[in-house]
Amino acid sequence: MNKEVLIANIDKIHTTELGLERVKKNLSLETDDIVLWCKNKIIDKESIVIRKGKNYYIKNNYYIITINAHSYTIITAHQLKR
């Protein structure tokens, strides 16, 4: 259910300059299009979407992305320890 809601609103997903820098640094990404990268991870069949309080958490084996459930702003992302 949560994943479907997030996918239905995928065009609303965005981030701030600080969010962009934070995600890029935390995940050691080379891409400049962080929003597109995150959108692709949301629709990835391996990803699980959980809503807890005011945030969505997109999780797979490698990372977790945090998105505000009301504004659809990408807040942060972290690598998961293996």
N, C-alpha and C positions, 0 to 999 in steps of 0.2 A: 504494500500500500504506500509506504513512504517513498519508495523508489519511483513509483508511478507519478506521485504528486510532484516530486522534484523534476522528473523528466518532462512532465506537462508544462512546467514553468522554466524550462532550461534557458529560454531566451532572456529571462530576467536575471540570470546569474552574472555577477560582475564582481569587481574588487576595487580596493583603493590602491593608491601608489604604495602605501606602507604594506598593505596585504600582498601586493605583487612581489615586493622585495622580500618579505618574510617567507612566502611560499617557495620562491626561487632559491633562497638561501637554505631553508630547512630541508628541501628535497634535493639540493644540488642539481637543479635543472639547467639545461643549456638553452631551452626555448625561451623566447620573449613573449609568446602568447600563452600566458599562464591560465587565462580563463578558458581558452579552447582545450588546453591540456586537462584541466579539471572537468570540463564537460564530457570529454571523452572517457574519463575515469568513472564518471557517474553512470554513463550508459553501458560501461563494460559489464559483461555478464558475470564476471568474477567478483565484482564489487557488491558490498552489502550496504544498504542505507538504513540508518537508525535515526529516529528523532528522539532527542532527549531534551525536554524543556524547550528553550527557544532556539536550539540548534539542530541541524542535521549533521550526522557524522557518516562520511563515506569511507568505508574500510575495506581493505583487501589484505593480502599477506605481506605487503611491503610498506604501506603508508595509511594514514588516516587524514582526511580533509574535513575541516569544520566550516559549515556554511550557516549563516543566520537564516532561520526559517521564515522570518517575516519580510526581510529586505532582500534575501537571496544574495547577500554579500559573502564572498569567500573571505573568511577571517584568518585562517592559518592552515597549515598542514605539517605533519611530522612523519618521519620514517619510523616504522615499528621495529623494535628490536627482535632479532631472529634467534 
